[in-house]
Amino acid sequence: MKKFDMRKIRFKKVTIDQIDDRLLLINLYATQAITLIIGLIWIFFQHRNPLLLFGIPEGWSFALWGIGLAGLVIVVDLLISRFVPEDVSDDGGVNDRIFRGRPVWHIIVLSFIIAVCEETLFRGAIQQHIGPYWTSILFATIHVRYLRHWIPTGLVFSISYALGWIYIETGTLWAPVIAHFLIDMIMGLLIRFRREQ
């Protein structure tokens, strides 16, 4: 049996154009699964019940918080995209590759999975430990594709902070999940149909 040699492992920088659609989706689903697992483990080690995190509260005010934040973010994003040159807010084409040509049902499913997984980790687990400010710094850093430009980095930080704030205000993870879902879904649909025209 041949011995495995760690020194023979080589990493190669790959651009988004060098990844086919299948590999991109596998990567996306795998990272979201890892995000969810880390979030659930973190919550478990905080001696909290992850199922209680997803309990649906009485009333619908939490949904209004999520819808309101999503609406505000979309308006701000559309204004930025209208008045700021495209190269300043470029993410390297990742969002375009994820959503372009994707069926509407798949955009909805992707947006929901991303919202639940990321909010479980960042708002449900990390924010509980280090607060909304440092969680937002970490959230912006994790979205590495935006770090080349200060406008999208600042926008991601601000959105994350706002998601953390509505989580505190409503006391339920569903408010930031709804906001995150709507933001990703609407922006994904805009990318898809803009590219179709």
C-alpha positions, 0 to 999 in steps of 0.5 A, a space after each residue: 500500500 502506497 503511503 500518502 504524502 501531504 507534501 505532494 498536495 498542490 493548490 491551484 488558484 481557479 477562477 469562476 470561469 474555470 468551474 463548470 455549473 455542476 461543480 459550482 452547485 456542488 461547492 455551493 451546497 457543500 459549503 452550506 451544509 458545512 455552515 449548517 453543521 458548524 452552526 448546529 454544533 456551536 449551538 449545541 456547545 452553547 447548551 442551547 436547543 437548536 430546535 427552539 431556535 426555529 420555533 415559530 413565534 406568535 403573531 406576524 410582526 417578525 415577518 414584517 421586520 424581515 420583509 421590511 429589511 429585505 425591501 430596504 436592502 433591495 432599494 439600496 442595492 438597486 440605487 447603488 447599482 444604478 449610480 456606481 460603476 459596475 466594476 466597483 461592485 464586481 464580485 468576480 461574476 459569482 452571483 451571475 454564474 449562480 443565478 444566470 439561467 437557473 430555473 426560478 424554482 431553483 433560485 427559490 430553493 437555493 435562496 432558502 437553503 442559504 438563508 437558513 444555513 447562514 443565519 443558523 451559524 451567524 445569527 443563531 450561534 456566532 452572534 450569541 457568542 460575540 455580538 452583532 458587530 464582530 459577527 458582521 465583520 466575520 460575515 463580511 470576511 466570509 463573503 471573500 468575493 466582495 473584499 476587493 471593493 469597499 462598497 460591496 464589503 460595506 454593504 455586506 457588513 451593513 446587511 449582516 448588522 441589520 440582520 443581527 439587529 432584527 434578530 435581537 429586536 424580534 427574538 426569533 431567527 425567522 426574522 433574519 431568515 426571511 430577510 436573507 431569503 427575500 434579499 437573495 431570491 429577489 436579487 437572484 431573480 433580477 440577475 436571471 431575468 436581466 441576463 435573459 433580456 
